[in-house]
Amino acid sequence: MKSVVAGLLTLSVALLATSAYAAGRCDELVAAARSDDVPAVARLVNGGESVNCRDPLTAETPLMAAAIEGKADLVRFLLTLKADPNVKSASGQTALDQVRAREATFSKIPNFASLAEQQRKVIAMLAPVTTGGAAKAVDPVQVVPTDPNLVAKMKLQGAQAAMMAGRLDPARKAVLEVLQMHDTNGTIRAHAFMMACDLGLRGHDPEFAKTMCEAVLKYPDASDDDKEYAKETLKELLKLQSKSK
């Protein structure tokens, strides 16, 4: 009997340790869901993170993140893990509400036809299992077929998800694509430069990071957060440069 109790205690300690390791990693779980990283999603959920947790910054659940990115297979997987499709966002929308709005927007843009189709697959999956939702249909964002700001925002969202998942190469590729789009507004371009600066730091390329952060400050309509990040980063880079001399 003592050996059985000892074995159970050992197992309990191991489970608690695993749970503690995963607890508080919802941002990673949401990022993994957004970037369609099924192994990471499985690992984090099996490690103790709630499949219905909310990202501390965006309040998104993993299901919402996967759904709005059109990741139908991952949505199906999350539902098998007991993800709740009736959880609502901070604005009162379920994942289904969000995807319907996104599909309505994409369907108006000819070169986004494949993205609209991905959303329709997710809608077909979520509609039968969603009982809650917004009180009224969500109006789609009104855009013109070649709205560069919408395209840039989508690319940067994807880049952010890739960065959170540790996938720096695709993140850098997406950010540089945005920086090559010269018809976006200043706020978006400044944010792209800020993300490029962050990528430079993560990639251990201080000169690139410095150049990108300096570019952020050239935009008067850069967000206050991006300006502050650029200023603080440049201060830290200057300190590092001084120490290396």
Buried (B, 14 or more C-beta within 10 A) or exposed (E): EEEEEEEEEEEEEEEEEEEEEBEEBBBBBBBBBBBBBBEBBEBBBEBBBBBBBBBEEBEBBBBBBBBBBBBBEBBEBBBEBEBBBEBBBEEEBBBBBBBBBBBBBBBBBEEBEEBBEBBBBBBEBBEEEBEBBBEEEBEBEEBEEEBBBBBBBBBBBBBBBBBBBBBBEBBBEBBBBBBEBEEBEEBBBBBBBBBBBBBBBBBEEBEBBBBBBBBBBEBEEBBEEBBEBBEEBBEBBEEEEEEEE
